Amino acid sequence: ETEKANELSKEKEDLEGRINTGSILKASGTKASGISVHDGGKKETETKKALKSDKIKVTLTIGENTLAKKGNRDVYLRVLTPDGKELARALDDANSFSFNGVRGFFCARQTINYDNKEIPVTLYAQDKNKFIPGKYIIEVYCEQNRIGQTAISLE
């Protein structure tokens, strides 16, 4: 009986682990583009020029997942600049988050109401200074898991 109970306990742990892994949200179609803003913020134009970029627009779709719990989720945008720094509004606790067992900084956060259905998400990264030419690494996180990644090169 003890052996059976131990075996059932191990099976239960294994199944719980599989459910937890299966309930992680995933994103698809992660894209980024440099954006120049005109007309007092009313009009956006795509640009490949760093000096003309006022922000970086990141779009993605969080997929359907029937194993995930419904409710509000924070989606974080982490951007690594060409010189290896994290882009953030400020380097303080209010602009930091945990992922992969470490703390880092985000430049945008959006709360979504996830109801197990596909949902489009748009996030904007802004720099206090001008963007510099080079390759920007873009990562999107939800519940400490990276759910999307892409890169953009600005000239």
C-alpha positions as CSV (number, residue, x, y, z in Angstrom):
1,E,0.0,0.0,0.0
2,T,2.8,2.4,0.9
3,E,4.5,1.6,-2.4
4,K,1.3,2.2,-4.3
5,A,0.7,5.6,-2.5
6,N,4.3,6.7,-3.4
7,E,3.8,5.7,-7.0
8,L,0.5,7.6,-7.2
9,S,2.1,10.6,-5.5
10,K,4.9,10.6,-8.1
11,E,2.4,10.3,-11.0
12,K,0.4,13.2,-9.5
13,E,3.5,15.4,-9.3
14,D,4.4,14.5,-12.9
15,L,0.9,15.4,-14.1
16,E,0.9,18.7,-12.2
17,G,4.2,19.6,-13.8
18,R,2.9,18.8,-17.3
19,I,-0.2,21.0,-16.6
20,N,1.9,23.9,-15.3
21,T,4.1,23.6,-18.4
22,G,1.1,23.4,-20.7
23,S,-0.5,26.4,-19.1
24,I,2.3,28.8,-20.0
25,L,1.1,31.4,-22.5
26,K,2.8,31.5,-25.9
27,A,3.0,34.3,-28.4
28,S,3.3,34.2,-32.2
29,G,4.0,36.7,-34.9
30,T,6.2,38.9,-32.8
31,K,7.3,41.9,-34.9
32,A,9.0,45.2,-34.2
33,S,9.4,48.4,-36.2
34,G,10.8,51.9,-35.7
35,I,8.1,54.5,-35.5
36,S,8.2,58.2,-36.2
37,V,5.4,60.2,-34.6
38,H,3.7,63.2,-36.4
39,D,0.8,65.5,-35.9
40,G,1.1,65.7,-32.1
41,G,1.0,61.9,-31.8
42,K,-1.9,61.3,-34.1
43,K,0.0,59.8,-36.9
44,E,2.7,57.0,-36.9
45,T,5.1,56.2,-39.8
46,E,7.4,53.3,-39.9
47,T,11.1,54.1,-40.3
48,K,14.4,52.2,-40.3
49,K,16.4,55.3,-39.2
50,A,17.4,55.4,-35.5
51,L,17.5,59.2,-35.4
52,K,14.0,59.5,-36.9
53,S,12.5,56.8,-34.5
54,D,10.5,58.2,-31.6
55,K,9.7,54.7,-30.4
56,I,9.8,51.0,-31.3
57,K,6.4,49.4,-31.8
58,V,6.1,45.7,-31.0
59,T,3.1,43.6,-32.0
60,L,2.3,40.0,-31.2
61,T,-0.6,37.6,-30.7
62,I,-0.9,35.6,-27.5
63,G,-2.3,32.3,-28.5
64,E,-5.3,30.3,-27.2
65,N,-4.6,28.1,-24.3
66,T,-7.4,26.2,-22.5
67,L,-5.1,25.0,-19.7
68,A,-4.2,28.5,-18.6
69,K,-6.2,30.2,-15.9
70,K,-8.4,33.1,-17.0
71,G,-7.7,36.6,-15.6
72,N,-5.5,39.6,-15.7
73,R,-1.8,39.1,-16.8
74,D,1.0,41.6,-17.0
75,V,2.9,41.5,-20.3
76,Y,6.4,43.1,-20.1
77,L,8.6,44.4,-23.0
78,R,12.3,44.1,-22.4
79,V,14.6,45.8,-25.0
80,L,18.4,45.4,-25.1
81,T,20.1,48.3,-26.9
82,P,23.0,47.9,-29.4
83,D,25.4,48.9,-26.6
84,G,24.1,46.1,-24.4
85,K,22.0,48.1,-22.0
86,E,18.4,47.5,-21.0
87,L,16.0,50.2,-22.2
88,A,13.9,51.4,-19.2
89,R,11.8,54.4,-18.2
90,A,13.8,54.5,-15.0
91,L,16.3,52.0,-13.3
92,D,14.2,51.5,-10.2
93,D,12.0,48.9,-8.6
94,A,8.9,50.3,-10.2
95,N,10.4,49.4,-13.6
96,S,11.8,46.0,-12.8
97,F,10.4,42.5,-13.0
98,S,11.6,38.9,-12.5
99,F,12.2,36.4,-15.2
100,N,14.2,33.2,-15.4
101,G,15.3,33.6,-11.8
102,V,16.8,37.1,-12.3
103,R,15.6,40.7,-12.1
104,G,15.7,43.0,-15.1
105,F,14.1,46.2,-16.4
106,F,11.2,46.7,-18.7
107,C,10.4,49.6,-20.9
108,A,6.7,48.9,-21.3
109,R,4.0,46.9,-19.5
110,Q,0.5,46.1,-20.4
111,T,-2.2,44.3,-18.4
112,I,-4.4,42.1,-20.5
113,N,-7.5,40.2,-19.5
114,Y,-6.8,36.7,-20.8
115,D,-9.8,34.5,-21.3
116,N,-8.1,31.5,-22.9
117,K,-8.6,33.0,-26.4
118,E,-6.2,34.5,-28.9
119,I,-5.5,38.1,-28.1
120,P,-3.4,40.8,-30.0
121,V,-1.0,42.9,-28.0
122,T,0.8,46.1,-29.0
123,L,3.6,47.5,-26.9
124,Y,5.8,50.6,-27.4
125,A,9.4,51.1,-26.3
126,Q,10.6,54.7,-25.9
127,D,14.0,56.0,-25.1
128,K,14.6,59.1,-23.0
129,N,17.4,59.9,-25.4
130,K,17.5,59.3,-29.1
131,F,17.7,55.7,-30.4
132,I,21.2,54.8,-31.6
133,P,21.9,52.9,-34.8
134,G,22.3,49.1,-34.4
135,K,20.5,45.9,-33.5
136,Y,17.9,45.9,-30.7
137,I,17.0,42.6,-29.1
138,I,13.3,42.5,-28.1
139,E,11.9,40.1,-25.6
140,V,8.3,39.8,-24.4
141,Y,7.5,38.2,-21.0
142,C,4.4,37.1,-19.2
143,E,4.4,35.4,-15.7
144,Q,8.3,35.3,-15.7
145,N,8.4,33.3,-19.0
146,R,9.6,34.6,-22.3
147,I,6.7,34.3,-24.6
148,G,8.1,36.2,-27.6
149,Q,11.3,37.4,-29.1
150,T,12.5,39.3,-32.1
151,A,15.1,41.9,-33.2
152,I,15.2,45.1,-35.2
153,S,18.1,46.9,-36.7
154,L,17.9,50.7,-37.0
155,E,20.3,52.5,-39.3
